[in-house]
Amino acid sequence: MRIFWSILLCASAAFCGQWITFGGDQERDGWARGETILTKANVGKIKLVWKIKVDSPARELSGLAAPIMVENVLTAQGHKDIVLVAGSSDTLDAIDTDTGHLLWHKKFESTATPKQAPRWLCPNNLNATPVIQSGGENPRDKTVHVITSDGRLHSLNVVNAEDRKPPIQFVPPFSKTWSMNLVGGVLYTTTSQGCGGAKSGVWAMDLNDTNRPVTFFASTGGIWGRAGVAVDQAGTIFALSGDAAFDPDTGKYGDTLAALAPKSLKLLDYYVPANFAFMNRKDLDMGSISPVVFSYKQRELVVAAGKEGRLFLLDAKSPGGPTHREPLYRSPVYLNADLYSAGRGFWGAFASWEDSKGTRWLYAPAWGPVGPDALPFPIANGIVFALSNGESVVQATDDGRIMNSEQRLKAAPGRAVLYAFDSETGKELYNSGEQINGIAHFSGIAVANGRIYVTTFDSTVYSFGFDDQ
């Protein structure tokens, strides 16, 4: 089963108590720095506070995107903390975090017609996790940005779902987009797998310009890590691509970590594994996971990985050194000694934090059994939340045919489980048992103000925590 990791500990001082983007911040480190309600002493007593099924039928293998959360929004009913969840059927729902009641539901109408029938790889749906933007002079004036299936960007008032600006084309219709990132007033997303005829790569839209111009970097390899791109403190964009040809002379960057300039997306540098040809041939692409960025001892670092089951530690200022093939560290194969391309390796998104002693910890989401060089259970001064998504690792039939969506759903074991672990000992402090009904394909976790939010494939949002917080 695939595992999504989240670290309990706020993305920045400006957003403590919120979770406004996938992974909590632009670096995609999953570190909730401002959390104080949940502790190792009390997390075992959390419970399912509420759940709500929203009107967003699943399409193919896509249901609800990962949740995001914004606090202290001034509404006609007073100050509200709000969870926002986008659905594959071109929907966006706002939920009161205190009560679990629906505040509003938005159904977007498509302005385009798909050229091909939907399938598991290209479902012709909304896929990217939205992102929240605070207003300039009024920090409570929040806007949520979402990309619908027709490739248009919608910018809505969080309070009432009214358009802040007219919808505008961001990416090609029915392209497969991944979680948005927002840094310095510029929105970023990625595309993959040729869906809707779109090229694979990174897209940027400058919201500071009234015309909202769009720029694009073509990677050749699909960028399909769930978190999209990660952005360091200098604004450099890091994107990890999957299987495709690698030839810089002709602008082909398969199985590559690309470092891009903010807004313009000009290629600044890159790293490609020395065995990229082997990885490409065996379908062990790097695109299965998004990179994570973090600072350690006055140095910006990037971690990348893929289906091969290795971890790569890179210098953000020079990811691959002078040859573009020299990482700071290349780990052993932790997870995929048998070179299986479907149910092994690292998938999804990383998480990372630094403890009070100055030790930096990395949490790597794993799919499949660990090998003889097993990665030890991570240790940290806090709580680690993990979501076992309940999926089957099987993606092909006995005769070698790729399963369709219906076949893969029938093969799924049945339910996701939320776990909490003591990061110092690895001791399990909590698990949700049978409280979550259904799998959590393409989902994630949000942690804010003592609550843990999870979405599942069957269009249900769950909130775990305490009643009296």
Secondary structure, DSSP 8 states (H G I E B T S, - for coil): --EEEEEE---SGGGTT-B-STTSSTT---B-TT--S--TTTGGG-EEEEEEE-S---BTTB-B---EEEEEEEETTEEEEEEEEEETTTEEEEEETTT--EEEEEE---SS--SS---SS---S--S--EEEE-SS-TT-EEEEEE-TTSEEEEEETTT--EEEEEEE-S-TT-EE---EEETTEEEEEEETTGGG--SEEEEEETTSTT--EEEEE-SS----TT--EE-TT--EEEE--SS-EEGGGTEETT-EEEE-TTT--EEEEE--TTHHHHHHTT--GGGEE-EEEE-SS-EEEEEE-TT--EEEEETTBTTGGGT---SEE----S-TT--SSS-SB-EE-EEEE-TTS-EEEE--B-S---TT-------SSEEEEEE----S--B-TTS-B--HHHHHHHS-SB-EEEEEETTT--EEEE-TT-S-B--TT--EEEETTEEEEE-TTSEEEEEE-TT-
